[in-house]
């Protein structure tokens, strides 16, 4: 298995672990949180690249 597949498996296992015991509302909040975090990190990276 190549490293990209291993990463996908790791992320899936992490998501299942985080989701365990959470309500639907908690899962929705976590999903929104992580999407916003990812989008913000991508924006920061893009801005850092354009300033260099």
N, C-alpha and C positions, 0 to 999 in steps of 0.2 A: 504494500500500500504506500503510495507516495505521500509526501508531507501535506499536500492540500487536502487529501481525503482524511488524513489523520486530524487535521484542524477541524474539518466539518464534523467528524465524529465527536471530537472533544467539545465543540460548541453545543452540539445536540445533547450530549450527556450533561453538560453544565446547565442548559436550559431545563432539562427534566429535573435535575437536582434542585434548582431554584424554585421551580413550579410546585414541587411536592408540598402538599398541605396548604397551599395558597387558595384564596377564594378567587372567583372570576374577576371581581373588581380589583383585587390585589395584582392579579396577572396582567390585567389591562394597564394598570398604573406602571408596573415594572416595564411592560413593553413600550409604553410611551416614553418613559424615562430613558431606556437604553437607545431608542431611536433618536431622541433629542441629543443624547450624549454623543452618539456616532456622527450625527450631522454636524454638531458643533466642532468635534475633533477634525472632521473633514474640512470644514470652513477654515479653521485655524491653520491646518496644513496648507491649504490652498493660498491663504494670505501670506504665510511664511515663505512659500515658494515664489510668490510674485514680488516680494520685497527684497529678495536676494538676487 
